[in-house]
Amino acid sequence: MRVRTDDEIYRIDAVWLGPPRATFPWRATYSSYLVGFLIFIFVLFIQRRVGIAFNILPTAWAIVITVFLTRLVSRKVNYEKGVVHLFQHFWYEVTGPRASTAHRGGNVRNEHVRVRRMMPRGKRRGGR
């Protein structure tokens, strides 16, 4: 008797390859398309805030940056840790409590500094 595990369920990838008889040359999950769309909107927003005009070349660069960032994010996503958990983990890392590294003021002393009442001999002002 053969016992089947549920591992085969996880081998199935929720992938949209495109319309029938005209598939895309890449494999991307549904979540990758959503993440890519959100990253593209964010990159366009940043470009406008920086002052880059809405033209063909900046939009093409936005697409390139979006593809790069989407692939980077998609490498970290699997069936055990979804996209929401990835961003939630990032948020917890950014806003988590940190050890205080601020230095408090110490004792300031001037006993080691010699103070003279008179100017030392040598070169004086005025060329004398």
One Martini backbone bead per residue (centre of mass of N, CA, C, O) as a GRO file, in nm:
protein
  128
    1MET     BB    1   0.097   0.036   0.022
    2ARG     BB    2   0.040   0.374  -0.058
    3VAL     BB    3   0.149   0.679   0.084
    4ARG     BB    4   0.007   0.995   0.074
    5THR     BB    5   0.104   1.309   0.068
    6ASP     BB    6   0.090   1.676   0.085
    7ASP     BB    7   0.330   1.765  -0.110
    8GLU     BB    8   0.180   1.790  -0.387
    9ILE     BB    9   0.034   2.054  -0.328
   10TYR     BB   10   0.305   2.234  -0.323
   11ARG     BB   11   0.388   2.185  -0.629
   12ILE     BB   12   0.172   2.364  -0.696
   13ASP     BB   13   0.148   2.644  -0.907
   14ALA     BB   14   0.025   2.974  -0.902
   15VAL     BB   15   0.014   3.017  -1.244
   16TRP     BB   16   0.033   3.270  -1.496
   17LEU     BB   17   0.093   3.241  -1.855
   18GLY     BB   18  -0.163   3.336  -1.994
   19PRO     BB   19  -0.310   3.319  -2.268
   20PRO     BB   20  -0.424   3.125  -2.489
   21ARG     BB   21  -0.174   3.074  -2.730
   22ALA     BB   22  -0.026   3.334  -2.544
   23THR     BB   23   0.228   3.304  -2.376
   24PHE     BB   24   0.453   3.370  -2.156
   25PRO     BB   25   0.814   3.360  -2.102
   26TRP     BB   26   0.712   3.349  -1.801
   27ARG     BB   27   0.708   3.280  -1.445
   28ALA     BB   28   0.424   3.382  -1.242
   29THR     BB   29   0.267   3.466  -0.979
   30TYR     BB   30   0.006   3.628  -0.851
   31SER     BB   31   0.170   3.780  -0.633
   32SER     BB   32   0.381   3.901  -0.830
   33TYR     BB   33   0.189   4.088  -0.980
   34LEU     BB   34   0.103   4.254  -0.735
   35VAL     BB   35   0.381   4.340  -0.639
   36GLY     BB   36   0.469   4.473  -0.905
   37PHE     BB   37   0.248   4.688  -0.914
   38LEU     BB   38   0.319   4.825  -0.641
   39ILE     BB   39   0.613   4.890  -0.713
   40PHE     BB   40   0.555   5.062  -0.964
   41ILE     BB   41   0.395   5.282  -0.819
   42PHE     BB   42   0.624   5.355  -0.620
   43VAL     BB   43   0.839   5.434  -0.831
   44LEU     BB   44   0.673   5.658  -0.965
   45PHE     BB   45   0.639   5.827  -0.712
   46ILE     BB   46   0.941   5.878  -0.662
   47GLN     BB   47   1.000   6.014  -0.932
   48ARG     BB   48   0.808   6.256  -0.887
   49ARG     BB   49   0.936   6.359  -0.618
   50VAL     BB   50   1.220   6.414  -0.750
   51GLY     BB   51   1.148   6.524  -1.072
   52ILE     BB   52   1.071   6.319  -1.278
   53ALA     BB   53   0.952   6.282  -1.569
   54PHE     BB   54   0.688   6.169  -1.786
   55ASN     BB   55   0.842   5.930  -1.975
   56ILE     BB   56   0.983   5.678  -2.143
   57LEU     BB   57   1.257   5.634  -1.993
   58PRO     BB   58   1.163   5.640  -1.692
   59THR     BB   59   0.954   5.411  -1.732
   60ALA     BB   60   1.155   5.194  -1.817
   61TRP     BB   61   1.319   5.207  -1.553
   62ALA     BB   62   1.081   5.132  -1.373
   63ILE     BB   63   1.048   4.848  -1.490
   64VAL     BB   64   1.328   4.743  -1.421
   65ILE     BB   65   1.309   4.792  -1.115
   66THR     BB   66   1.056   4.619  -1.073
   67VAL     BB   67   1.170   4.349  -1.164
   68PHE     BB   68   1.400   4.335  -0.961
   69LEU     BB   69   1.227   4.366  -0.696
   70THR     BB   70   1.033   4.131  -0.751
   71ARG     BB   71   1.246   3.907  -0.758
   72LEU     BB   72   1.354   3.963  -0.473
   73VAL     BB   73   1.084   3.909  -0.324
   74SER     BB   74   1.013   3.622  -0.455
   75ARG     BB   75   1.247   3.461  -0.316
   76LYS     BB   76   1.104   3.491  -0.014
   77VAL     BB   77   0.857   3.345  -0.132
   78ASN     BB   78   0.621   3.102  -0.006
   79TYR     BB   79   0.400   2.880   0.136
   80GLU     BB   80   0.497   2.960   0.435
   81LYS     BB   81   0.576   3.263   0.324
   82GLY     BB   82   0.428   3.538   0.259
   83VAL     BB   83   0.398   3.861   0.169
   84VAL     BB   84   0.278   3.968   0.431
   85HIS     BB   85   0.497   3.848   0.618
   86LEU     BB   86   0.734   4.001   0.497
   87PHE     BB   87   0.632   4.293   0.561
   88GLN     BB   88   0.584   4.244   0.862
   89HIS     BB   89   0.877   4.178   0.933
   90PHE     BB   90   0.995   4.444   0.837
   91TRP     BB   91   0.832   4.626   1.030
   92TYR     BB   92   0.939   4.498   1.294
   93GLU     BB   93   1.238   4.567   1.242
   94VAL     BB   94   1.204   4.879   1.224
   95THR     BB   95   1.005   4.917   1.504
   96GLY     BB   96   1.176   4.796   1.702
   97PRO     BB   97   1.343   4.758   1.975
   98ARG     BB   98   1.627   4.931   2.105
   99ALA     BB   99   1.924   4.994   2.204
  100SER     BB  100   2.084   5.230   2.371
  101THR     BB  101   2.340   5.467   2.217
  102ALA     BB  102   2.339   5.699   2.395
  103HIS     BB  103   2.529   5.954   2.528
  104ARG     BB  104   2.623   6.066   2.822
  105GLY     BB  105   2.734   6.294   3.013
  106GLY     BB  106   3.030   6.380   3.145
  107ASN     BB  107   3.301   6.467   3.298
  108VAL     BB  108   3.431   6.799   3.327
  109ARG     BB  109   3.775   6.882   3.306
  110ASN     BB  110   4.072   7.126   3.378
  111GLU     BB  111   4.341   7.021   3.525
  112HIS     BB  112   4.524   6.944   3.256
  113VAL     BB  113   4.527   7.254   3.206
  114ARG     BB  114   4.731   7.512   3.122
  115VAL     BB  115   4.745   7.842   3.269
  116ARG     BB  116   4.830   8.164   3.148
  117ARG     BB  117   4.862   8.508   3.196
  118MET     BB  118   5.089   8.524   2.990
  119MET     BB  119   5.254   8.576   2.719
  120PRO     BB  120   5.468   8.438   2.533
  121ARG     BB  121   5.766   8.439   2.422
  122GLY     BB  122   5.841   8.587   2.104
  123LYS     BB  123   5.624   8.621   1.881
  124ARG     BB  124   5.482   8.922   1.804
  125ARG     BB  125   5.281   9.153   1.744
  126GLY     BB  126   5.395   9.386   1.487
  127GLY     BB  127   5.712   9.294   1.435
  128ARG     BB  128   5.927   9.319   1.703
   0.00000   0.00000   0.00000
